[in-house]
Amino acid sequence: MKKCISILFVLATIIACSTAQQNIASNDNVPNKKLGDTIRIANDSLEYEVIIIDNGFNTWLASRALPRNYYSLAYLENKNYLYVTEWNNRVLQPNRYNPNLYEMSIDYRPDIHYGYEVNYLIYNYMIYFQNTYKQKLWGNVPSR
């Protein structure tokens, strides 16, 4: 449970620190490092960084997630917006939803183009989170 909170804290901090630039990050400019159960994506020109730390997520991503470029960027952005909106609604209702799961809000703005890799990892983390913690944020959740 604390690992999930740590991941969400890092994810929310990183997204909150992103700039309002309208540039699309290319996969060539995004260093991707995978260390154990930690996945890090950074792009200094857009000043964002996503770090996902969760036991099992790296393994799940490698074995169960659909490959990169399976989904379009627009699809990932739309799904992430829906998931993050519901996530933030649950953060505001700690008496109704487990505050250990939804500890802090995520600043994901549709007017900022985070690039494919960031959207891919956020989307897959949301799917992993929903399946692992038996949550349903929005719509039909793939059971991969």
C-alpha positions as CSV (number, residue, x, y, z in Angstrom):
1,M,0.0,0.0,0.0
2,K,2.8,2.4,0.9
3,K,4.5,1.6,-2.4
4,C,1.4,2.7,-4.3
5,I,1.3,5.9,-2.3
6,S,5.0,6.5,-3.1
7,I,4.3,5.9,-6.8
8,L,1.4,8.3,-6.8
9,F,3.3,10.9,-5.0
10,V,6.2,10.8,-7.4
11,L,3.8,10.7,-10.4
12,A,1.8,13.6,-9.2
13,T,4.9,15.6,-8.4
14,I,6.4,15.0,-11.8
15,I,3.3,15.9,-13.7
16,A,2.7,18.9,-11.6
17,C,6.2,20.2,-12.4
18,S,5.7,19.9,-16.1
19,T,5.7,23.1,-18.2
20,A,3.0,24.5,-20.3
21,Q,4.9,24.0,-23.6
22,Q,2.9,22.6,-26.5
23,N,5.8,20.6,-27.8
24,I,5.5,16.8,-28.4
25,A,8.3,14.8,-27.0
26,S,9.8,12.4,-29.4
27,N,10.8,9.0,-28.2
28,D,14.4,9.8,-29.4
29,N,14.8,12.6,-26.9
30,V,13.5,10.6,-23.9
31,P,16.1,8.6,-22.0
32,N,14.4,5.5,-20.6
33,K,16.1,3.7,-17.7
34,K,14.7,0.6,-16.1
35,L,16.2,-0.5,-12.8
36,G,14.6,-3.4,-11.0
37,D,11.0,-2.4,-10.3
38,T,11.7,1.3,-11.1
39,I,10.9,2.9,-14.4
40,R,12.2,6.4,-15.1
41,I,11.4,8.6,-18.1
42,A,12.9,12.1,-18.3
43,N,13.0,14.9,-20.9
44,D,15.0,17.9,-19.8
45,S,13.8,20.1,-22.6
46,L,10.2,19.7,-21.4
47,E,11.2,19.6,-17.8
48,Y,9.2,16.6,-16.7
49,E,10.1,13.3,-15.2
50,V,8.0,10.2,-14.4
51,I,9.2,7.7,-12.0
52,I,7.1,4.6,-11.3
53,I,8.1,2.5,-8.4
54,D,5.9,-0.5,-7.6
55,N,6.8,-4.1,-7.0
56,G,5.6,-6.0,-9.9
57,F,4.8,-3.2,-12.3
58,N,8.0,-3.6,-14.4
59,T,7.3,-7.3,-14.7
60,W,3.7,-6.7,-15.6
61,L,4.7,-4.1,-18.1
62,A,7.1,-6.4,-19.8
63,S,4.9,-9.5,-19.8
64,R,1.2,-8.3,-20.0
65,A,1.0,-4.8,-21.4
66,L,0.4,-4.4,-25.1
67,P,3.5,-3.2,-27.0
68,R,4.3,0.4,-27.6
69,N,2.6,1.9,-30.6
70,Y,-0.3,-0.5,-30.3
71,Y,-2.5,2.5,-29.2
72,S,-2.5,5.9,-30.8
73,L,-1.3,8.9,-28.8
74,A,-4.8,10.4,-28.9
75,Y,-6.3,7.2,-27.4
76,L,-3.8,7.2,-24.6
77,E,-4.3,10.9,-23.9
78,N,-8.1,10.4,-23.8
79,K,-7.9,7.4,-21.5
80,N,-5.4,9.0,-19.2
81,Y,-7.6,12.1,-18.9
82,L,-10.6,10.0,-18.0
83,Y,-8.6,7.9,-15.5
84,V,-6.9,10.9,-13.9
85,T,-10.2,12.8,-13.6
86,E,-11.8,9.9,-11.8
87,W,-8.7,9.4,-9.7
88,N,-8.8,13.1,-8.6
89,N,-12.5,12.8,-7.8
90,R,-11.7,9.9,-5.4
91,V,-8.9,11.9,-3.8
92,L,-11.5,14.5,-2.8
93,Q,-13.7,11.9,-1.2
94,P,-11.6,10.1,1.5
95,N,-14.7,9.0,3.4
96,R,-16.0,7.1,0.4
97,Y,-12.7,5.8,-1.2
98,N,-9.7,4.4,0.5
99,P,-7.4,7.3,1.2
100,N,-4.4,5.0,1.3
101,L,-5.0,4.3,-2.4
102,Y,-6.0,7.8,-3.4
103,E,-3.7,9.9,-1.3
104,M,-3.0,12.9,-3.6
105,S,-4.3,14.3,-6.9
106,I,-2.5,14.1,-10.2
107,D,-2.0,17.2,-12.3
108,Y,-2.5,15.8,-15.8
109,R,-3.5,18.6,-18.2
110,P,-4.9,17.8,-21.6
111,D,-3.5,21.0,-23.0
112,I,0.1,19.8,-22.4
113,H,1.5,17.2,-24.8
114,Y,3.6,14.9,-22.7
115,G,4.6,12.6,-25.5
116,Y,3.9,9.0,-26.3
117,E,6.2,7.3,-23.7
118,V,4.8,9.2,-20.7
119,N,1.2,8.6,-21.8
120,Y,2.0,4.9,-22.5
121,L,3.4,4.4,-19.0
122,I,0.7,6.4,-17.2
123,Y,-2.0,4.4,-19.1
124,N,-0.4,1.1,-18.3
125,Y,0.1,2.0,-14.7
126,M,-3.6,2.9,-14.4
127,I,-4.5,-0.5,-15.9
128,Y,-2.0,-2.3,-13.5
129,F,-3.4,-0.3,-10.5
130,Q,-7.0,-1.1,-11.3
131,N,-6.3,-4.8,-11.8
132,T,-4.0,-5.1,-8.8
133,Y,-6.1,-3.2,-6.3
134,K,-9.5,-4.3,-7.7
135,Q,-10.5,-0.7,-8.5
136,K,-12.5,0.6,-11.5
137,L,-11.7,4.1,-12.4
138,W,-13.6,4.4,-15.7
139,G,-15.2,2.1,-18.3
140,N,-14.1,-1.4,-19.1
141,V,-10.7,-2.2,-17.6
142,P,-8.6,-4.6,-19.7
143,S,-7.7,-7.7,-17.6
144,R,-4.3,-8.3,-19.1
